[in-house]
Protein backbone atom coordinates (compact mmCIF):
# COMPACT_ATOMS: atom_id res chain seq x y z
CA UNK A 1 0.00 0.00 0.00
CA UNK A 2 2.84 2.37 0.81
CA UNK A 3 4.45 1.71 -2.59
CA UNK A 4 1.18 2.45 -4.39
CA UNK A 5 0.66 5.63 -2.37
CA UNK A 6 4.26 6.71 -2.96
CA UNK A 7 3.90 6.19 -6.71
CA UNK A 8 0.51 7.89 -7.00
CA UNK A 9 1.11 10.86 -4.70
CA UNK A 10 4.78 11.58 -5.30
CA UNK A 11 6.21 10.08 -8.47
CA UNK A 12 3.20 10.57 -10.75
CA UNK A 13 2.46 14.08 -9.51
CA UNK A 14 6.12 15.02 -9.93
CA UNK A 15 6.16 13.71 -13.49
CA UNK A 16 2.90 15.49 -14.27
CA UNK A 17 4.03 18.84 -12.87
CA UNK A 18 7.47 18.51 -14.44
CA UNK A 19 6.01 17.73 -17.85
CA UNK A 20 3.66 20.71 -17.70
CA UNK A 21 6.38 23.14 -16.65
CA UNK A 22 8.82 21.64 -19.14
CA UNK A 23 6.29 22.05 -21.94
CA UNK A 24 5.90 25.76 -21.24
CA UNK A 25 9.68 26.23 -21.09
CA UNK A 26 10.20 24.25 -24.29
CA UNK A 27 7.51 26.20 -26.13
CA UNK A 28 9.02 29.46 -24.92
CA UNK A 29 12.37 28.32 -26.32
CA UNK A 30 10.99 26.99 -29.60
CA UNK A 31 8.95 30.17 -30.05
CA UNK A 32 12.23 32.01 -30.61
CA UNK A 33 12.94 29.68 -33.53
CA UNK A 34 9.45 29.63 -35.04
CA UNK A 35 6.80 31.83 -33.43
CA UNK A 36 3.80 29.44 -33.86
CA UNK A 37 5.56 26.84 -31.69
CA UNK A 38 5.49 29.27 -28.79
CA UNK A 39 1.72 29.72 -28.94
CA UNK A 40 0.37 27.98 -25.83
CA UNK A 41 -3.18 28.26 -27.20
CA UNK A 42 -2.29 26.08 -30.18
CA UNK A 43 -3.23 22.41 -29.73
CA UNK A 44 -0.65 21.28 -32.28
CA UNK A 45 2.18 23.23 -30.62
CA UNK A 46 1.11 21.98 -27.18
CA UNK A 47 0.95 18.40 -28.43
CA UNK A 48 4.37 18.57 -30.08
CA UNK A 49 6.06 20.02 -26.99
CA UNK A 50 4.32 17.48 -24.74
CA UNK A 51 5.44 14.57 -26.94
CA UNK A 52 9.04 15.79 -26.87
CA UNK A 53 9.00 16.13 -23.07
CA UNK A 54 7.34 12.76 -22.50
CA UNK A 55 9.78 11.10 -24.91
CA UNK A 56 12.69 12.67 -23.03
CA UNK A 57 11.78 11.37 -19.56
CA UNK A 58 10.36 8.21 -21.13
CA UNK A 59 13.77 7.38 -22.56
CA UNK A 60 15.35 7.57 -19.12
CA UNK A 61 12.54 5.42 -17.72
CA UNK A 62 13.01 2.83 -20.46
CA UNK A 63 16.76 2.69 -19.90
CA UNK A 64 16.13 2.16 -16.21
CA UNK A 65 13.70 -0.68 -16.88
CA UNK A 66 16.06 -2.59 -19.16
CA UNK A 67 19.12 -1.86 -17.03
CA UNK A 68 20.49 -5.29 -15.99
CA UNK A 69 22.14 -3.73 -12.94
CA UNK A 70 18.92 -2.12 -11.75
CA UNK A 71 17.50 1.17 -12.98
CA UNK A 72 17.70 2.66 -9.50
CA UNK A 73 21.46 3.06 -10.03
CA UNK A 74 20.92 5.69 -12.71
CA UNK A 75 17.38 7.03 -12.26
CA UNK A 76 17.44 7.79 -8.54
CA UNK A 77 20.69 9.82 -8.50
CA UNK A 78 19.52 11.98 -11.41
CA UNK A 79 16.10 12.48 -9.85
CA UNK A 80 17.58 13.35 -6.47
CA UNK A 81 20.12 15.74 -7.99
CA UNK A 82 17.50 17.55 -10.07
CA UNK A 83 15.09 17.73 -7.13
CA UNK A 84 17.63 19.29 -4.78
CA UNK A 85 18.88 21.71 -7.41
CA UNK A 86 15.31 22.96 -7.79
CA UNK A 87 15.41 23.98 -4.13
CA UNK A 88 18.60 25.94 -4.83
CA UNK A 89 16.80 27.87 -7.58
CA UNK A 90 13.82 28.51 -5.30
CA UNK A 91 16.07 29.82 -2.52
CA UNK A 92 17.84 32.13 -4.99
CA UNK A 93 14.45 33.53 -5.98
CA UNK A 94 13.42 33.95 -2.35
CA UNK A 95 16.64 35.80 -1.56
CA UNK A 96 16.12 38.14 -4.50
CA UNK A 97 12.58 38.93 -3.38
CA UNK A 98 13.70 39.69 0.18
CA UNK A 99 16.35 42.11 -1.08
CA UNK A 100 13.90 43.83 -3.41
CA UNK A 101 11.37 44.13 -0.57
CA UNK A 102 14.13 45.72 1.55
CA UNK A 103 13.87 43.01 4.18
CA UNK A 104 17.59 42.25 4.30
CA UNK A 105 17.46 41.43 8.01
CA UNK A 106 15.60 38.25 7.08
CA UNK A 107 18.13 37.12 4.47
CA UNK A 108 19.44 34.42 6.80
CA UNK A 109 16.12 32.60 6.29
CA UNK A 110 17.04 31.85 2.67
CA UNK A 111 20.83 32.31 2.53
CA UNK A 112 21.68 29.75 5.23
CA UNK A 113 19.73 26.88 3.62
CA UNK A 114 20.93 28.05 0.20
CA UNK A 115 24.58 27.71 1.22
CA UNK A 116 23.86 24.33 2.80
CA UNK A 117 22.03 23.01 -0.27
CA UNK A 118 24.75 24.26 -2.61
CA UNK A 119 27.51 22.63 -0.54
CA UNK A 120 25.72 19.30 -0.18
CA UNK A 121 24.19 19.01 -3.65
CA UNK A 122 27.19 20.20 -5.66
CA UNK A 123 29.60 17.99 -3.72
CA UNK A 124 27.27 14.99 -4.08
CA UNK A 125 26.89 15.70 -7.79
CA UNK A 126 30.66 15.93 -8.22
CA UNK A 127 31.14 12.60 -6.46
CA UNK A 128 28.40 10.96 -8.50
CA UNK A 129 30.14 11.99 -11.70
CA UNK A 130 33.85 11.76 -10.91
CA UNK A 131 34.19 9.30 -8.01
CA UNK A 132 36.79 6.61 -8.69
CA UNK A 133 34.53 4.03 -7.04
CA UNK A 134 32.73 2.21 -9.90
CA UNK A 135 29.73 1.65 -7.63
CA UNK A 136 29.39 5.39 -7.06
CA UNK A 137 30.73 7.40 -9.99
CA UNK A 138 29.03 7.40 -13.38
CA UNK A 139 32.27 7.73 -15.34
CA UNK A 140 34.25 5.16 -13.35
CA UNK A 141 31.27 2.81 -13.48
CA UNK A 142 31.09 3.19 -17.26
CA UNK A 143 34.83 2.52 -17.52
CA UNK A 144 34.44 -0.60 -15.37
CA UNK A 145 31.63 -1.90 -17.58
CA UNK A 146 33.73 -1.28 -20.69
CA UNK A 147 36.62 -3.26 -19.21
CA UNK A 148 34.28 -6.10 -18.23
CA UNK A 149 32.87 -6.16 -21.76
CA UNK A 150 36.35 -6.52 -23.20
CA UNK A 151 36.97 -9.61 -21.06
CA UNK A 152 33.75 -11.40 -22.10
CA UNK A 153 33.66 -14.06 -24.79
CA UNK A 154 29.92 -13.70 -25.40
CA UNK A 155 29.44 -10.82 -27.88
CA UNK A 156 25.80 -10.29 -26.86
CA UNK A 157 26.63 -9.80 -23.18
CA UNK A 158 29.58 -7.60 -24.13
CA UNK A 159 27.35 -5.44 -26.32
CA UNK A 160 24.87 -5.08 -23.45
CA UNK A 161 27.60 -3.87 -21.11
CA UNK A 162 28.88 -1.43 -23.74
CA UNK A 163 25.36 -0.07 -24.17
CA UNK A 164 24.97 0.36 -20.42
CA UNK A 165 28.34 2.11 -20.22
CA UNK A 166 27.13 4.58 -22.87
CA UNK A 167 23.98 5.24 -20.83
CA UNK A 168 26.02 5.95 -17.72
CA UNK A 169 28.24 8.36 -19.63
CA UNK A 170 25.13 10.14 -20.85
CA UNK A 171 23.84 10.24 -17.26
CA UNK A 172 27.13 11.87 -16.26
CA UNK A 173 26.64 14.46 -19.01
CA UNK A 174 23.10 15.19 -17.81
CA UNK A 175 24.20 15.52 -14.19
CA UNK A 176 27.03 17.87 -15.19
CA UNK A 177 24.57 19.94 -17.25
CA UNK A 178 22.22 20.26 -14.27
CA UNK A 179 25.06 21.40 -12.03
CA UNK A 180 26.44 23.86 -14.57
CA UNK A 181 23.08 25.49 -15.31
CA UNK A 182 22.21 25.90 -11.64
CA UNK A 183 25.71 27.22 -10.91
CA UNK A 184 25.15 29.91 -13.54
CA UNK A 185 21.84 30.79 -11.88
CA UNK A 186 23.49 31.06 -8.46
CA UNK A 187 26.33 33.22 -9.77
CA UNK A 188 23.94 35.42 -11.74
CA UNK A 189 21.73 35.82 -8.68
CA UNK A 190 24.72 36.73 -6.50
CA UNK A 191 25.70 39.47 -8.96
CA UNK A 192 22.14 40.81 -8.89
CA UNK A 193 22.09 40.77 -5.08
CA UNK A 194 25.33 42.73 -4.90
CA UNK A 195 24.08 45.33 -7.34
CA UNK A 196 20.74 45.67 -5.55
CA UNK A 197 22.32 46.00 -2.11
CA UNK A 198 24.84 48.60 -3.33
CA UNK A 199 22.12 50.51 -5.14
CA UNK A 200 23.83 50.34 -8.54
CA UNK A 201 20.77 48.59 -9.95
CA UNK A 202 17.25 49.97 -9.46
CA UNK A 203 14.78 47.82 -7.57
CA UNK A 204 11.91 46.91 -9.87
CA UNK A 205 8.87 45.24 -8.35
CA UNK A 206 5.96 44.08 -10.45
CA UNK A 207 3.60 43.26 -7.62
CA UNK A 208 0.17 44.83 -7.43
CA UNK A 209 -0.27 47.15 -4.48
CA UNK A 210 -2.49 45.98 -1.66
CA UNK A 211 -5.99 47.43 -1.93
CA UNK A 212 -8.37 46.85 0.95
CA UNK A 213 -12.04 46.44 0.09
CA UNK A 214 -15.07 45.89 2.25
CA UNK A 215 -16.84 42.54 2.55
CA UNK A 216 -19.81 43.99 0.67
CA UNK A 217 -17.62 45.03 -2.27
CA UNK A 218 -15.95 41.62 -2.25
CA UNK A 219 -19.34 39.90 -2.36
CA UNK A 220 -20.48 42.05 -5.27
CA UNK A 221 -17.34 41.33 -7.26
N, C-alpha and C positions, 0 to 999 in steps of 0.2 A: 504494500500500500504506500509506503514511504517513497519507493522508487517511482510509482505512478504519479504521486503528488509532486515529487521533485521535477519530473519530466514535464508535467502539465503546467505547473505554476512558475517554474523557473526557466527551464531550457526553451520550451515552446514560446513563452512570452518574450524571452530575450531574442530569439530568432525573429519573431514577428516584428518587434520594435526595431531591431537592427536592420531588417530588410526595408521597412518603411523609411527610416531615416536615411539609409544608404541610397534608396531610390531617389529621394529628393536631392541628395548631394550629387548623385551621378547625373541626374537631369540638369542640375545647375551647371555642372561641368560640360556636359554634352551640348547644352544650349549655347555655349561660346563657340562651338564648332559649327553647329547648324541650329538656328534659332527654334524651329518647330520641335526639336527634341527636348527643349527646356520648358515646353508648355505643359504644366501639370494638369491642365484641363483636358488634354488630349488623351483619349483612351489608348491609342496606338503607341504614343510616346511613353505613357505609364506602363503599358504591357511590356514594351521592349526593355525598359530600365529594370523592371521587376524580374524579367527572365534572366537578364545578365547578372543581377545580384543573387538570385536563387541558384543559378548555375555556379557562381563563384563559391558560395558556402557549401553548395551541394557537392562540389568536387572534393573539398576537404573532408566532408562527411563520408563520401565514397572511399577515399583513400584510407580513412580510418577504419572502415568496415572490412576492407580487404587486407588490411595490414596484418601479416602473420605474427607480428610481435605484439599486437594489441594496439588498437587505435588510440587508446588513452595516452600512449607515449608521445603522440604528436598533437592530438586535438586539445587535450587538457592544458598543456603549457601555453599554447597559442591563445586559447580562450582566457586563461587566467591573466596572461600578460596584457591582452587587449582590454580586459575588464578593469584592471588596476590602472592602466594608462588613461582610461576614461575619467577616473577619479582625479587624476592629475590635471586634466584639462578643465574639469569642473571647478577644482580649487583655484586654478589660475583665473577663471572667470569670476569666481567669488571675490578674490583679492582685488581684481580690477574694479569691481562694483563698489567695494568698500572704500577704495581710494577716491573714486569719482564722487561718492556720497560724502566725502570728507569725514569718514569715520575711521581714521587711521589707528586710533587707540584700540580698535578691535581686530587689527590685522593678524594678531597672533592666532585668532580663531581659524584662519585659513592657511597662514604661512607655516605654522608648526606642522600640521598634518601634510601640507604640500611638501615640505622638506623631507619628512619621513617617508612619504610615498615615493618620492623621486629616488631617495637613497636605496630603499628596499627593492623597488620595481626595476630600476635600471641595473642594479648589481645582479639581481636574479636573472634579468634578461641577458646580461653579458655572460653569466655563467652558463645559461642554457644554450647559448650559441657557441662559446669558445672553450668551455670546459674540456680538459683533456680526458676526462672520464667518459668512455663511450656510452655508459648508461645515463649520463646526464647531458652532455653537450650534443647538439645537433650535428655539428661538423665532424667531431671525433667519432660519433656514432655512425655517420655515413662512411667515414674512412674505414672503420672497423668492418662494416658490412661489405665494402668493396674488397677488402683483403680476404674476408671469408669466402666471397664469391670466387675469387681467384684460386682458392684451394679446393673448390668443389669439382668433382668429376661430372656431376649431373648438370647439363647445360640449362635445363628448365629451372632448377633451384637456384643456379647461379644468376640467371636472368631476373628471377624474382628478387634476389637480394640487391642486384644492381638497380632495379626499379625502385626499391624501397630506399636505397641510398640517395637516389635522385630526389625523392619526395622529401627526405630529411634535409637535403641541401636547400630545397625550395622553402621548407619551413624556416630554416635559418635566415633566408633572404627576407621572408615575410616578417619575422620577429625583428630583424635589424631595421626594416622599413618602419615598423611601428615605433621603435625606439627613436629613430632619427626624426620622424615627423613630430612626435611629441616633444622631443628636445628642442626643435625649432620653435614650437609653440611656447615652451617655457622661456626660452631666451628672448623671443619677441615680446612676451608679456613682461619680462623683467625690464626690458628697455622702455616699454610704455609706462611701467610703474615709476621708474626713475624720472622720466620726463614729466609725468603728472605731479609727482611730489615736489620736484624742483620748480614747477610752474612754467617750464619751457613749452609745454603742450597744453592747449586749452582743454578744459573739462567739458565734454559734450555729453549730455544726458538726453535720452529720447523717451523718457518716461512721462506719462500724462500726470499732470498735477492733481493732487487729491481735491475732490470737490464733494463737500458734504451736502446731502439732500435729505429731506424729511421722509418719514415712512410713507406718508400719503403720496408724495411725488414718486417714490420708488414703486409703490403699488400701481400707480397710473402708467408708469413706463413699462 
